[in-house]
């Protein structure tokens, strides 16, 4: 993952068989040998296991642990970056997450794919300017 990049793990769908317990909450279980698992707790454990496995894979692939931050937020919750940037989870629908960003006007905020296109266009523009300068120094004659 590129520095400053973000990644979203795939959703883990709730399953009736998660946690090893019966789907019926009133079904008998031996409380001395079989722990009770609440559905939300079981889902949270599965999500944490998935996130931990992803982090371990990133570290094994060479990403230094001090360059990684993994956060989990629900709808309406937010994170702060520095003292003046707030990112709010506005909506979660399936695989789509809508974020609200409150930041000073001096900061430019782009979707990553747009940012990459802008960088590529800027690189091409600089290359064109350098080529024009080189041609001007040679007296306007282009080598063919």
Residue pairs with C-beta under 8 A, 6 or more apart in sequence:
1 7
1 58
1 63
3 67
5 112
6 112
7 54
8 95
8 97
9 50
9 51
9 54
10 95
11 94
11 95
12 43
12 46
12 47
12 50
14 39
14 43
16 23
17 23
18 37
18 39
18 42
18 43
18 46
19 37
19 39
19 41
19 42
19 45
20 34
20 37
21 27
21 29
21 34
21 36
21 37
22 29
29 36
47 72
51 70
51 72
54 70
55 68
55 70
58 68
59 65
59 68
71 79
73 79
73 89
74 89
74 92
75 89
75 90
75 91
75 92
76 88
76 89
77 88
77 89
78 86
78 87
78 88
78 89
79 86
79 87
80 86
80 87
81 87
84 103
84 104
85 101
85 102
85 103
85 104
85 107
86 101
86 102
86 103
87 99
87 100
87 101
87 102
88 99
88 100
88 101
88 102
89 97
89 98
89 99
90 98
90 99
90 100
91 97
91 98
92 98
101 109
103 109
110 118
135 141
135 142
